Amino acid sequence: MWRFESTHEQKETEYLDAIIEKIEGDVHLRHHAQAILDGVAAQEPLVAQSLLTPQDVRYHAEGPVMLDHLTLMLMVLTAVCEGKVHLVDIEEFRRLKGYEGEIQELEDTLKEYVAFFQVFILMHDVCKWVSLSFSSSKEGALSFETYRDRYAVFAKQHSEKSPREIQAQFYLVNRIDVHYYHHARHIHTRVYQELLERLCQAHGLSERDHEMVDDLVSHHMEFGSDFDVVRPKRIHRYIHLATKRGYDADDFIDLMQGCQFLDGVCGSKRLSTRGYWHDPSPLINCLKSESEYAPWRRVQKEKERVEAEGRARNRLLKEVGLDGVALMDVLEMEPGRAFGLALRRIHAGILGKSEMPKFSSKIDAEIEKRVAQFYQKSFKKGE
């Protein structure tokens, strides 16, 4: 869960809003997201119905219906998985000095649990449709039919504008608020539990992941409010929930932060006088809260991470013939101080800690070939 370094070679940063704008303009990412949603909607009427849920522009300015919200979340997830976006290159995250490892861990979690997050995306707001209500300060409660008809007329009158612009203008003119009271809790009703079961099976999720996505959907509305400021004590509630359910607490918090990033940060576009924007502060506050909750756990996790990475690196060195046994043959040396020094210098050169030592042209060429294999395999595993 905690990592002190990022394995990604950092480049010049961009602000989150600019990165999201690029993602939204990527035709490949949009078609990929649409294909996922079209496929699921064709099989699951409850999902198809939910995609038409009107959105409240105060919290979701991605577009007029929930389809726009889910599309953006899926586009961001795919962009991260395809390496088009690296979280440590987001300016707001790069500013978190000392949290590079945590940011990299979040990215790794998104890549490792793609199917898990796809199910979360499809399920987290699916119950909004049955929780839908409308109100106006002037008129009080309104029916869905009134809202639908009024919106349709307005959209027709402003057909030259984009759906996102129509959504914003409609709210400014009519001031109708959209509500979905307690929608996350409806996930526990039988019909939605059965839907979740089908989606988990279709995405190949294990029973453990099924249970965790169920809990994360039912609690997802609390992620933002729990961390609207830095609150280390709120981390305890997620550790307690994980322990009670029999989950690994670190894994559960990692997944919670992944859901928070996709939903609360990237999938929740805001509108203000300065235009559209995204708010990463709840996730940043969550990362800080986690760090402050139990600093000793951070140290222990780093120790475990370093040891695990060392074992993985040693396995890879052996695989490409850069371990001690293989290099004795290459260097034609016997065990001893001289070989130990040569081995340490070669490994330091491979890891970029010093210059690669030179031997004969034949030996240098053989080592260079094996080092290239090491880098190639490291890149594949790291990405």
C-alpha positions as CSV (number, residue, x, y, z in Angstrom):
1,M,0.0,0.0,0.0
2,W,2.8,2.4,0.8
3,R,5.7,2.9,-1.6
4,F,8.3,5.6,-1.3
5,E,9.4,5.7,-5.0
6,S,7.8,5.7,-8.4
7,T,9.1,3.3,-11.0
8,H,7.9,5.6,-13.8
9,E,10.4,8.0,-15.4
10,Q,8.8,11.3,-14.6
11,K,8.3,13.9,-17.2
12,E,6.9,17.4,-17.2
13,T,3.7,17.7,-15.3
14,E,0.2,18.8,-16.5
15,Y,-2.7,19.9,-14.4
16,L,-5.5,17.4,-13.8
17,D,-8.0,19.4,-15.8
18,A,-5.8,19.6,-18.8
19,I,-5.2,15.8,-18.7
20,I,-8.9,15.1,-18.4
21,E,-9.5,17.3,-21.4
22,K,-7.0,15.4,-23.4
23,I,-8.6,12.1,-22.4
24,E,-12.1,13.3,-23.4
25,G,-10.7,14.2,-26.8
26,D,-9.2,10.8,-27.4
27,V,-11.4,9.0,-29.9
28,H,-10.0,5.5,-29.2
29,L,-10.7,5.9,-25.5
30,R,-14.2,7.1,-26.1
31,H,-15.0,4.3,-28.5
32,H,-13.6,1.7,-26.1
33,A,-15.7,3.0,-23.2
34,Q,-18.8,3.1,-25.4
35,A,-18.3,-0.4,-26.6
36,I,-18.1,-1.6,-22.9
37,L,-21.3,0.3,-22.0
38,D,-23.2,-0.8,-25.1
39,G,-22.3,-4.4,-24.5
40,V,-23.4,-4.4,-20.9
41,A,-26.5,-2.4,-21.6
42,A,-27.5,-4.9,-24.3
43,Q,-27.4,-7.7,-21.7
44,E,-28.6,-5.9,-18.6
45,P,-31.7,-3.7,-18.8
46,L,-31.1,-2.3,-15.3
47,V,-27.8,-0.9,-16.5
48,A,-29.3,0.4,-19.8
49,Q,-32.0,2.1,-17.7
50,S,-29.5,3.7,-15.3
51,L,-27.5,5.3,-18.1
52,L,-30.5,7.6,-18.8
53,T,-30.5,8.9,-15.2
54,P,-30.5,12.7,-15.3
55,Q,-27.4,14.3,-13.7
56,D,-27.3,17.3,-11.3
57,V,-24.8,19.7,-12.8
58,R,-23.7,20.9,-9.4
59,Y,-21.9,17.6,-8.9
60,H,-21.8,16.0,-12.3
61,A,-21.2,18.4,-15.1
62,E,-19.9,15.7,-17.5
63,G,-23.1,15.7,-19.4
64,P,-26.9,15.5,-18.9
65,V,-27.2,11.8,-18.1
66,M,-25.3,9.2,-16.2
67,L,-23.9,7.7,-19.4
68,D,-21.6,10.7,-19.6
69,H,-20.3,10.0,-16.0
70,L,-19.6,6.4,-16.6
71,T,-18.0,7.0,-20.0
72,L,-15.5,9.4,-18.5
73,M,-14.6,7.0,-15.7
74,L,-14.0,4.2,-18.2
75,M,-11.9,6.5,-20.5
76,V,-9.7,7.5,-17.6
77,L,-9.3,3.9,-16.4
78,T,-8.3,2.8,-19.9
79,A,-5.9,5.8,-20.3
80,V,-4.1,4.7,-17.2
81,C,-4.0,1.1,-18.2
82,E,-2.6,1.9,-21.6
83,G,0.1,4.2,-20.2
84,K,-1.4,7.3,-21.8
85,V,-1.5,8.9,-18.3
86,H,0.8,8.4,-15.4
87,L,-0.6,9.7,-12.1
88,V,2.8,11.0,-10.9
89,D,2.8,13.3,-14.0
90,I,-0.3,15.1,-12.7
91,E,0.8,18.4,-11.2
92,E,-1.5,18.2,-8.2
93,F,-0.1,14.8,-7.3
94,R,3.6,15.7,-8.1
95,R,3.3,18.4,-5.5
96,L,2.8,15.8,-2.8
97,K,6.4,15.5,-1.9
98,G,7.2,12.2,-0.3
99,Y,4.1,10.5,-1.7
100,E,5.5,9.4,-5.0
101,G,5.3,5.8,-3.9
102,E,1.7,6.0,-2.9
103,I,0.8,7.6,-6.2
104,Q,2.6,4.9,-8.1
105,E,0.9,2.3,-5.9
106,L,-2.5,3.8,-6.9
107,E,-1.6,3.6,-10.6
108,D,-0.5,0.0,-10.2
109,T,-3.7,-0.9,-8.4
110,L,-5.8,0.6,-11.2
111,K,-3.9,-1.5,-13.8
112,E,-4.0,-4.7,-11.7
113,Y,-7.7,-4.6,-10.9
114,V,-9.1,-3.4,-14.3
115,A,-12.1,-5.8,-14.2
116,F,-12.8,-4.9,-10.6
117,F,-13.0,-1.2,-11.3
118,Q,-15.1,-1.8,-14.4
119,V,-17.6,-3.6,-12.2
120,F,-17.5,-0.7,-9.7
121,I,-18.0,1.8,-12.4
122,L,-21.1,0.0,-13.8
123,M,-22.6,-0.6,-10.3
124,H,-21.7,2.3,-8.1
125,D,-24.6,4.6,-9.4
126,V,-26.9,2.0,-11.0
127,C,-29.4,2.5,-8.2
128,K,-29.8,6.2,-8.8
129,W,-32.6,5.5,-11.2
130,V,-34.9,4.1,-8.5
131,S,-33.8,6.9,-6.1
132,L,-34.5,9.8,-8.5
133,S,-36.4,12.9,-7.4
134,F,-36.5,16.6,-8.4
135,S,-37.0,19.8,-6.6
136,S,-37.1,23.5,-7.3
137,S,-37.0,26.3,-4.8
138,K,-39.9,28.0,-6.6
139,E,-42.1,25.0,-7.4
140,G,-41.1,22.4,-4.7
141,A,-41.1,18.7,-5.7
142,L,-41.4,17.9,-9.4
143,S,-42.2,14.7,-11.2
144,F,-39.8,12.9,-13.5
145,E,-42.2,13.5,-16.4
146,T,-42.2,17.3,-15.8
147,Y,-38.4,17.4,-15.7
148,R,-38.0,15.2,-18.7
149,D,-40.5,17.2,-20.8
150,R,-39.1,20.5,-19.8
151,Y,-35.5,19.4,-20.5
152,A,-36.5,18.1,-23.9
153,V,-38.1,21.4,-24.9
154,F,-35.1,23.3,-23.7
155,A,-32.6,21.0,-25.5
156,K,-34.6,21.4,-28.8
157,Q,-34.5,25.2,-28.4
158,H,-30.7,25.2,-27.9
159,S,-29.8,22.4,-30.3
160,E,-26.8,24.4,-31.6
161,K,-25.1,23.8,-28.2
162,S,-23.3,20.7,-26.9
163,P,-25.1,18.4,-24.5
164,R,-22.8,19.6,-21.7
165,E,-23.6,23.2,-22.4
166,I,-27.3,22.5,-22.6
167,Q,-27.1,20.8,-19.2
168,A,-25.4,23.8,-17.6
169,Q,-27.8,26.4,-19.3
170,F,-30.9,24.4,-18.3
171,Y,-29.9,24.5,-14.7
172,L,-29.1,28.2,-14.7
173,V,-32.5,29.0,-16.2
174,N,-34.7,26.5,-14.3
175,R,-32.7,25.8,-11.0
176,I,-34.0,22.3,-10.7
177,D,-32.0,20.1,-8.4
178,V,-31.7,16.4,-9.0
179,H,-31.6,14.1,-5.9
180,Y,-30.8,10.4,-5.4
181,Y,-31.3,10.0,-1.7
182,H,-29.5,6.9,-0.2
183,H,-29.0,5.4,-3.6
184,A,-25.9,3.6,-2.7
185,R,-27.7,1.5,-0.1
186,H,-30.1,0.2,-2.6
187,I,-27.3,-2.1,-3.8
188,H,-28.4,-4.5,-1.1
189,T,-31.8,-5.1,-2.6
190,R,-32.3,-8.5,-4.2
191,V,-32.6,-7.3,-7.8
192,Y,-29.3,-5.3,-7.7
193,Q,-27.5,-8.0,-5.8
194,E,-28.4,-10.4,-8.6
195,L,-27.2,-7.8,-11.1
196,L,-23.9,-7.5,-9.2
197,E,-23.5,-11.3,-9.2
198,R,-23.9,-11.5,-12.9
199,L,-21.5,-8.7,-13.6
200,C,-18.9,-10.2,-11.3
201,Q,-19.2,-13.5,-13.0
202,A,-19.0,-11.9,-16.5
203,H,-15.8,-10.0,-15.5
204,G,-14.2,-13.0,-13.8
205,L,-14.1,-11.6,-10.3
206,S,-13.4,-13.9,-7.4
207,E,-15.8,-14.3,-4.5
208,R,-13.5,-12.0,-2.4
209,D,-13.4,-9.3,-5.0
210,H,-17.2,-9.6,-5.4
211,E,-17.7,-8.9,-1.7
212,M,-15.3,-6.0,-1.7
213,V,-16.8,-4.3,-4.7
214,D,-20.2,-4.7,-3.0
215,D,-18.9,-2.9,0.1
216,L,-17.2,-0.2,-1.8
217,V,-20.3,0.5,-3.9
218,S,-22.5,0.8,-0.7
219,H,-20.0,3.1,1.0
220,H,-18.8,5.1,-2.0
221,M,-20.7,8.2,-1.2
222,E,-18.8,8.5,2.1
223,F,-15.3,8.6,0.5
224,G,-15.5,12.3,-0.2
225,S,-17.2,13.5,3.0
226,D,-14.8,11.3,5.1
227,F,-11.8,13.1,3.6
228,D,-13.0,16.6,2.8
229,V,-10.2,17.5,5.2
230,V,-7.3,15.4,6.5
231,R,-8.8,13.0,9.0
232,P,-6.5,10.2,10.0
233,K,-9.1,8.7,12.4
234,R,-11.4,8.0,9.4
235,I,-8.9,5.5,8.0
236,H,-9.8,3.3,11.0
237,R,-13.3,2.8,9.8
238,Y,-12.1,1.3,6.6
239,I,-9.6,-0.9,8.4
240,H,-12.3,-2.0,10.8
241,L,-14.7,-2.8,7.9
242,A,-12.0,-4.8,6.1
243,T,-11.1,-6.7,9.3
244,K,-14.7,-7.5,10.0
245,R,-15.2,-8.8,6.5
246,G,-12.0,-10.7,6.5
247,Y,-10.3,-8.7,3.8
248,D,-6.7,-7.5,3.8
249,A,-7.0,-3.9,5.1
250,D,-4.2,-2.6,2.8
251,D,-5.8,-4.1,-0.3
252,F,-9.2,-2.7,0.7
253,I,-7.9,0.8,1.2
254,D,-6.0,0.6,-2.1
255,L,-9.2,-0.3,-3.9
256,M,-11.1,2.4,-2.1
257,Q,-8.6,5.0,-3.2
258,G,-8.8,3.7,-6.8
259,C,-12.6,4.1,-6.7
260,Q,-12.2,7.5,-5.2
261,F,-9.8,8.6,-8.0
262,L,-12.1,7.3,-10.8
263,D,-15.4,8.5,-9.3
264,G,-14.8,11.5,-7.0
265,V,-11.8,13.0,-8.8
266,C,-12.0,12.2,-12.5
267,G,-15.6,11.3,-13.0
268,S,-17.1,14.2,-11.1
269,K,-16.7,17.3,-13.3
270,R,-17.5,20.6,-11.6
271,L,-18.7,23.9,-13.1
272,S,-17.8,27.3,-11.8
273,T,-17.2,30.8,-13.1
274,R,-13.7,29.7,-14.2
275,G,-15.1,26.8,-16.2
276,Y,-15.1,23.0,-15.8
277,W,-12.7,21.6,-13.2
278,H,-12.0,18.4,-11.1
279,D,-11.3,18.3,-7.4
280,P,-8.5,16.0,-6.3
281,S,-8.4,17.2,-2.7
282,P,-10.5,14.4,-1.1
283,L,-8.1,11.8,-2.5
284,I,-5.1,13.8,-1.5
285,N,-6.6,14.2,2.0
286,C,-7.2,10.5,2.1
287,L,-3.5,9.7,1.2
288,K,-2.4,12.1,3.9
289,S,-4.8,10.7,6.4
290,E,-3.6,7.2,5.7
291,S,0.0,8.3,6.2
292,E,-0.7,10.0,9.5
293,Y,-3.0,7.3,10.9
294,A,-0.2,4.9,11.7
295,P,3.3,6.1,10.6
296,W,4.9,2.8,11.9
297,R,2.8,0.8,9.4
298,R,4.2,3.0,6.6
299,V,7.8,2.1,7.6
300,Q,6.9,-1.6,7.9
301,K,5.2,-1.6,4.5
302,E,8.2,0.1,2.9
303,K,10.5,-2.6,4.4
304,E,8.2,-5.3,3.0
305,R,8.1,-3.6,-0.4
306,V,11.8,-3.3,-0.6
307,E,12.3,-6.9,0.3
308,A,9.7,-8.1,-2.2
309,E,11.2,-5.9,-5.0
310,G,14.7,-7.3,-4.2
311,R,13.4,-10.9,-4.5
312,A,11.7,-10.1,-7.8
313,R,14.8,-8.4,-9.1
314,N,17.0,-11.3,-8.2
315,R,14.7,-13.7,-9.9
316,L,14.8,-11.6,-13.0
317,L,18.7,-11.3,-12.9
318,K,18.9,-15.1,-12.7
319,E,16.4,-15.5,-15.5
320,V,18.6,-13.4,-17.9
321,G,21.9,-14.8,-16.7
322,L,23.1,-11.9,-14.6
323,D,23.2,-13.7,-11.2
324,G,26.4,-14.7,-9.5
325,V,26.6,-18.2,-10.8
326,A,26.0,-17.2,-14.4
327,L,28.4,-14.2,-14.3
328,M,31.2,-16.4,-12.9
329,D,31.1,-18.3,-16.2
330,V,30.9,-15.1,-18.3
331,L,33.8,-13.5,-16.4
332,E,35.7,-16.7,-16.1
333,M,36.3,-16.0,-12.4
334,E,36.3,-18.1,-9.3
335,P,34.4,-17.2,-6.1
336,G,36.3,-14.7,-4.0
337,R,36.8,-11.0,-3.2
338,A,37.7,-10.0,-6.7
339,F,34.5,-11.7,-8.2
340,G,32.3,-10.2,-5.4
341,L,33.6,-6.7,-6.2
342,A,33.0,-7.3,-10.0
343,L,29.5,-8.6,-9.3
344,R,28.5,-5.6,-7.1
345,R,29.9,-3.2,-9.7
346,I,27.9,-4.9,-12.5
347,H,24.7,-4.9,-10.5
348,A,25.2,-1.3,-9.5
349,G,25.7,-0.4,-13.2
350,I,22.5,-2.3,-14.1
351,L,20.5,-0.4,-11.5
352,G,22.0,3.0,-12.6
353,K,23.9,3.5,-9.3
354,S,27.3,3.8,-11.0
355,E,29.0,3.3,-14.4
356,M,29.0,-0.2,-15.8
357,P,32.5,-1.7,-15.4
358,K,34.5,-2.6,-18.5
359,F,36.1,-6.0,-19.2
360,S,37.1,-7.4,-22.6
361,S,35.1,-6.5,-25.7
362,K,33.7,-10.1,-25.8
363,I,32.6,-10.1,-22.1
364,D,31.3,-6.5,-22.4
365,A,29.2,-7.5,-25.4
366,E,27.7,-10.5,-23.6
367,I,26.9,-8.6,-20.5
368,E,25.3,-5.8,-22.6
369,K,23.1,-8.3,-24.3
370,R,21.9,-9.8,-21.0
371,V,21.4,-6.3,-19.5
372,A,19.2,-5.4,-22.5
373,Q,17.1,-8.5,-21.8
374,F,16.8,-7.5,-18.2
375,Y,15.6,-4.0,-19.1
376,Q,13.1,-5.4,-21.6
377,K,11.6,-7.9,-19.2
378,S,11.6,-5.2,-16.4
379,F,9.7,-2.8,-18.6
380,K,7.1,-5.4,-19.5
381,K,6.5,-6.4,-15.9
382,G,6.6,-2.8,-14.7
383,E,4.1,-1.5,-17.3
